[in-house]
Amino acid sequence: MKMKWAVEIAGTGAYVPERVVTNEDFTKRLDTSDEWIVQRTGIRERRIVAPGEGTLALSVNASRQALAEAGLQPEEIDLIVIATATPEHPLPSTACELQAALGCGWIPSFDIAAACAGYVYAMVSAAQFLDCGMATKALILGAETLTSITDMEDRGTAILFGDAAGAAILQPTDDPNKGILAARLGADGARAKAVWVPGGGSAEPASIKTVNERLHYMKMKGRAIYKFAVNMMHSLVRDTAEDAGVSLDDLAYVIPHQSNLRIIESAVSRLGIPMDKVAINIDRYGNTSAASVALAFHEARETGRIKSGDLVMFVAFGAGLTWGSALLRI
Ligand SMILES: CC(C)(COP(=O)(O)OP(=O)(O)OC[C@H]1O[C@@H](n2cnc3c(N)ncnc32)[C@H](O)[C@@H]1OP(=O)(O)O)[C@@H](O)C(=O)NCCC(=O)NCCS
């Protein structure tokens, strides 16, 4: 959908846990190899939280960096939206806990559950709060402790995921060249069980049985997701650029969800976009779900890969199935 939300990025931040887990570490206890993991996914290592460290701690660190970069105090933030599938607690939202941890006021604070597409959902939601005047400084995050719902005995999923958080502060702008030019959000609930956690919700509350049957861990149909992801990424980028009336050549940078290097390579090669215009950090962090795009965005700003005036395409997809894109002139 074409729109013009006059928002800009005041600051970004990111945080990853200190502990690095390499592919070799997995080969010590699973029937897998560094070669298989690198060839099939592009992942070389990922970060995993320390005992006692969770989504809130990751979010606090990423948010403080974004606040410092923006030159803002916590009291100046008037909206918090966290995209996460792995909240600090089932209740309340991690956004509420973050509000208190940072020392913000009694501002609207909520989580968005859109899995790996969550950061784009958060960005689009916050932009609308800013556009209608209900907020002036929105702190958005993609923050995950994916390893808390990953079955470390299942080689099909264990090697894929990592923990991280990325934050950004959005604010209105008078600069006519900046803003979100187009965005698309969608979901296909009929494929809800393509990636899901069967236990621990209201359908099957936590019990000895759910623990014994490992129902608190993510179950995934990898092949089906793979095909969906390649097609969705391809059509979302193409259609969102078209909505905004820009050509794919005009894009300075594409920041895709980091689920699998082969998914990204295959979608962008069909679009004719060179890989040097595409953010890649899956080799270092694995799939960090909602955090992946947020983290890659911060890295791109920090390294000077993107600069003011650039057209940046965000694109993500995940459990739900969900998907989202946003075209931002920064
Ligand atoms: C998961 C994924 C990497 C698997 O790669 P793939 O090429 O599709 O591999 P397959 O699932 O077809 O499995 C091929 C073989 O490798 C095996 N295998 C799976 N994981 C393995 C591992 N870690 N090490 C070694 N072998 C493994 C399978 O058991 C299978 O063996 P078989 O042929 O004897 O049955 C890939 O499908 C993927 O990335 N899917 C998208 C996942 C995703 O993004 N999920 C999150 C939602 S955003």
The ligand as an ORCA input file, in Angstrom:
! r2SCAN-3c Opt
* xyz 0 1
  C      15.598    -26.103      7.960
  C      16.372    -26.093      6.659
  C      17.740    -25.468      6.870
  C      16.584    -27.537      6.209
  O      17.297    -27.559      4.999
  P      16.758    -28.458      3.779
  O      17.722    -28.285      2.696
  O      15.342    -28.026      3.541
  O      16.860    -29.880      4.374
  P      15.703    -30.966      4.644
  O      14.799    -30.496      5.746
  O      15.059    -31.312      3.327
  O      16.541    -32.165      5.176
  C      17.501    -32.820      4.370
  C      18.194    -33.874      5.200
  O      19.078    -33.228      6.131
  C      18.820    -33.742      7.438
  N      19.117    -32.705      8.433
  C      18.264    -31.819      8.995
  N      18.950    -31.054      9.847
  C      20.235    -31.448      9.821
  C      21.399    -31.042     10.479
  N      21.400    -30.036     11.366
  N      22.560    -31.663     10.183
  C      22.606    -32.673      9.301
  N      21.521    -33.125      8.644
  C      20.354    -32.517      8.904
  C      17.367    -34.148      7.420
  O      17.092    -35.090      8.431
  C      17.252    -34.740      6.040
  O      17.760    -36.037      6.054
  P      17.076    -37.202      5.178
  O      17.227    -36.746      3.756
  O      17.888    -38.394      5.539
  O      15.651    -37.261      5.629
  C      15.616    -25.309      5.556
  O      14.483    -26.043      5.132
  C      15.137    -23.952      6.033
  O      15.933    -23.077      6.318
  N      13.825    -23.741      6.084
  C      13.263    -22.481      6.541
  C      13.256    -22.480      8.040
  C      12.864    -21.166      8.638
  O      13.152    -20.144      8.128
  N      12.214    -21.261      9.796
  C      11.872    -20.156     10.628
  C      10.694    -19.407     10.170
  S      11.207    -17.801      9.713
*
